[in-house]
Amino acid sequence: MEDKKTAVIGLGIIGSIWARHYEAEGLLAASWNRSPKPDLQLRQTDLERCPEAASYLHLCLYDADSVRSVLQQIIPHLKPSHTVIQSSTIDGESATEFAGAVAATGARYLEAPFTGSRPAAEERQTVFFLGGMAEVVADCEDLLSRLSAKRFHIGMPAQACAIKLAMNLQIAGISQALCEALTLARSSGIEDATFFEVMRANVSWSGLSELKEPKLRTQDYSPQFSIKNLHKDMRLARKTAQQPLPQLERIVDCLAAAEDAGLGDDDFIALIRQLET
């Protein structure tokens, strides 16, 4: 597996978990974060040294601007033997731009946005949406299978970005509805235990309900995926949409209000706090 040596660029909640998985598999050659994290023993080095240490550069950053900044620094060091795996949630136009810039060096590019927050990443249950040439997808299968439960080849980079945003739109809509439904039940004197017991017998029960029930019942808003990140993704979804999407507009407003209220770093299920005021 020497030819699969990997560098993780971006050591946030998810990137640091992936780096630990790669390390456990003997595949982590280097890692980098904008602000060094000395508490993480993950072979951290300078960004420009990552292409020297690894053939696969796995990016897990915040937005298109942060990806663009990283690529500007590593592109001069890329060779045809390199593959850039880009897992930050960005827009399709930027993904197409980045794919072209990497390809111009002779290196390969795979758009690989994902679904699954901290618990899924820890359990290697992430799901990847892959955009790129079939041969690149096939070549990255062994690496990404070590982080994930499923991988879908959606098409080209812009299409992978679009389906990621479509999935997050559903998550945001279901979350808002769950928060409003629980608030309605509580205001009628119904206990949380009863609400969730009944909901399990209802067609509306979902994986998201199961994931967020403990957090809602204990008012635990520590981030698995933050309001500010979901808000960013929904703005990208609005940019990507080819027609008006009324629920998306309402969701953007709700997330903006929550972020303005100082809840941006909380888990997105903290949307319920906006209904309690």
C-alpha positions in Angstrom: 0.0 0.0 0.0 3.0 2.3 -0.3 1.4 3.8 -3.4 -1.7 4.8 -1.4 0.1 7.0 1.1 -2.3 9.9 2.0 -2.2 13.4 3.4 -5.3 14.9 5.0 -5.6 18.6 4.6 -8.0 20.1 7.1 -8.2 18.7 10.6 -11.6 19.8 11.7 -14.2 17.5 13.2 -14.4 15.2 10.3 -10.9 15.6 8.8 -9.2 14.7 12.1 -11.3 11.6 12.4 -10.4 10.5 8.8 -6.8 11.2 9.5 -6.9 8.9 12.6 -8.5 6.2 10.4 -5.8 6.5 7.8 -3.2 6.4 10.5 -4.7 3.2 12.0 -4.5 1.7 8.5 -0.9 2.7 8.1 -1.7 5.0 5.2 -1.3 8.5 6.8 1.8 10.1 5.5 1.1 13.7 6.5 -1.6 16.1 7.6 -2.0 19.9 7.7 -4.4 22.4 9.3 -4.5 26.1 8.9 -4.1 26.5 12.7 -1.7 23.7 13.9 -3.3 21.3 16.4 -0.5 20.0 18.6 -2.9 17.8 20.6 -3.4 15.7 17.4 -0.5 13.3 16.8 -1.2 13.1 13.0 2.1 13.7 11.3 1.4 17.4 10.8 3.7 19.3 8.5 3.8 22.3 6.2 1.2 22.4 3.5 3.8 22.4 0.7 5.4 19.3 2.1 2.2 17.2 1.8 2.6 16.4 -1.9 6.2 15.3 -1.2 5.0 12.8 1.5 1.8 11.5 -0.1 0.4 10.5 -3.5 -3.2 11.1 -2.4 -4.2 14.5 -1.0 -7.6 14.4 0.8 -9.0 17.8 1.4 -11.7 18.4 4.1 -12.0 22.2 4.4 -14.7 24.8 5.0 -15.7 26.3 1.6 -14.6 27.0 -1.9 -12.4 29.9 -0.9 -10.4 27.7 1.5 -10.1 25.0 -1.1 -8.9 27.5 -3.7 -6.3 28.9 -1.3 -4.9 25.4 -0.6 -4.8 24.4 -4.2 -2.9 27.5 -5.1 -0.2 26.4 -2.7 0.0 22.8 -3.6 -0.6 22.9 -7.4 3.1 23.9 -8.1 4.1 20.6 -6.3 1.7 18.3 -8.1 2.8 15.5 -10.4 0.9 13.0 -12.6 1.3 10.5 -9.8 -0.9 12.7 -7.5 -4.6 12.4 -6.9 -6.6 15.2 -5.2 -9.7 14.0 -3.3 -11.8 17.0 -2.6 -14.4 16.4 0.2 -15.3 20.0 1.2 -18.9 21.0 0.5 -18.7 23.5 -2.4 -20.6 24.6 -5.5 -20.4 22.9 -8.8 -18.9 25.8 -10.6 -15.9 25.9 -8.2 -15.5 22.1 -8.4 -15.3 22.3 -12.2 -12.7 25.0 -11.9 -10.6 23.0 -9.4 -10.8 19.9 -11.4 -9.5 21.7 -14.5 -6.6 23.3 -12.5 -5.5 20.0 -11.1 -5.8 18.2 -14.4 -3.6 20.9 -16.0 -0.7 19.6 -13.9 -1.2 16.0 -15.1 -2.6 15.0 -11.7 -6.0 13.6 -11.1 -9.0 15.1 -9.3 -12.0 13.5 -7.6 -14.9 15.4 -6.1 -16.0 13.5 -3.0 -18.5 15.3 -0.8 -20.1 13.2 1.8 -23.0 12.8 4.2 -22.6 11.7 7.8 -21.6 13.8 10.8 -19.2 13.0 13.7 -20.8 9.7 14.8 -20.9 8.3 11.2 -17.3 9.4 10.6 -16.1 7.7 13.8 -17.9 4.5 12.9 -16.7 4.6 9.2 -20.3 5.0 8.1 -19.8 8.1 6.0 -21.4 8.0 2.5 -19.5 9.6 -0.4 -20.9 11.1 -3.5 -18.2 10.9 -6.2 -17.7 13.1 -9.2 -15.0 12.3 -11.7 -13.7 9.9 -14.3 -14.6 6.2 -13.7 -10.9 5.2 -13.6 -10.2 7.7 -10.9 -13.2 6.6 -8.9 -12.0 3.0 -9.2 -8.5 3.9 -8.1 -9.7 5.7 -5.0 -12.1 2.9 -4.0 -9.7 1.2 -1.7 -8.9 4.4 0.2 -12.4 5.7 0.6 -13.8 2.3 1.6 -11.7 2.6 4.7 -13.7 5.6 5.8 -17.2 4.9 4.6 -20.1 2.5 4.3 -21.1 3.4 0.8 -19.8 5.3 -2.2 -21.9 6.5 -5.1 -20.4 7.5 -8.5 -22.8 10.4 -9.4 -21.2 11.7 -12.5 -18.8 14.6 -12.9 -17.7 17.0 -10.1 -20.5 19.5 -10.4 -23.1 16.7 -10.2 -21.5 15.3 -7.0 -21.7 18.8 -5.5 -25.4 19.1 -6.5 -26.5 15.8 -4.9 -24.7 16.6 -1.7 -26.6 19.9 -1.5 -29.8 18.2 -2.3 -29.3 15.7 0.5 -28.5 18.5 3.0 -31.6 20.4 1.9 -33.6 17.4 3.0 -31.7 17.2 6.3 -32.3 20.9 7.0 -36.0 20.6 6.1 -36.6 17.5 8.3 -34.7 19.1 11.2 -36.8 22.2 11.1 -40.0 20.1 11.0 -38.8 17.9 13.8 -38.0 20.9 16.0 -41.4 22.5 15.3 -43.3 19.3 15.9 -41.6 18.7 19.2 -42.2 22.3 20.3 -45.9 21.9 19.4 -46.1 18.7 21.5 -44.3 20.2 24.5 -46.5 23.3 24.4 -49.5 20.9 24.8 -48.0 19.2 27.8 -46.8 16.0 26.0 -43.6 14.5 27.4 -40.7 14.0 25.1 -40.7 10.2 25.8 -44.3 10.0 24.6 -43.6 12.1 21.5 -40.7 10.0 20.4 -42.5 6.7 21.2 -45.4 7.7 19.0 -43.1 9.1 16.3 -41.4 5.7 16.0 -44.7 4.2 14.9 -45.3 7.0 12.4 -44.1 7.1 8.8 -42.2 10.3 9.6 -39.6 8.5 11.7 -36.2 8.7 10.1 -32.5 8.2 10.6 -32.3 11.9 11.5 -34.9 11.5 14.2 -33.0 8.6 15.7 -29.7 10.5 15.6 -31.1 13.7 17.1 -33.6 12.3 19.7 -30.9 12.1 22.5 -29.7 15.6 21.8 -33.2 17.1 21.9 -34.2 15.2 25.0 -31.1 16.3 26.9 -30.7 19.7 25.3 -27.2 18.7 24.2 -26.3 21.1 21.4 -22.6 20.2 21.1 -21.8 20.1 17.4 -22.0 17.0 15.3 -22.6 19.4 12.4 -23.0 23.1 13.1 -25.7 25.6 12.3 -23.1 27.8 10.5 -22.0 24.9 8.3 -25.6 24.0 7.4 -26.4 27.6 6.7 -23.4 27.8 4.4 -24.5 24.7 2.6 -28.1 26.0 2.1 -26.7 29.2 0.6 -24.8 27.0 -1.8 -28.0 25.1 -2.6 -29.8 28.3 -3.3 -27.0 29.3 -5.7 -27.2 25.9 -7.4 -31.0 25.8 -7.8 -32.3 26.5 -11.3 -35.7 27.6 -10.0 -37.3 29.0 -6.9 -37.5 26.5 -4.0 -39.9 27.9 -1.4 -38.9 25.6 1.5 -35.2 26.3 0.8 -35.8 30.0 1.2 -37.5 29.5 4.5 -34.8 27.2 5.8 -32.1 29.8 4.8 -34.0 32.4 6.8 -34.3 30.1 9.9 -30.6 29.3 9.8 -29.6 32.9 9.3 -31.8 33.9 12.3 -30.2 31.1 14.5 -26.7 32.2 13.5 -27.5 35.9 14.1 -28.7 34.8 17.6 -25.2 33.4 18.4 -26.0 29.8 17.8 -23.7 29.3 14.8 -21.3 26.9 16.5 -24.1 24.8 18.0 -25.4 21.6 16.4 -28.0 22.3 13.8 -30.7 20.7 16.0 -30.3 23.8 18.2 -32.7 25.3 15.7 -35.3 24.4 18.4 -33.8 27.1 20.6 -35.2 29.7 18.2 -38.7 28.3 18.8 -38.3 28.5 22.6 -37.9 32.3 22.8 
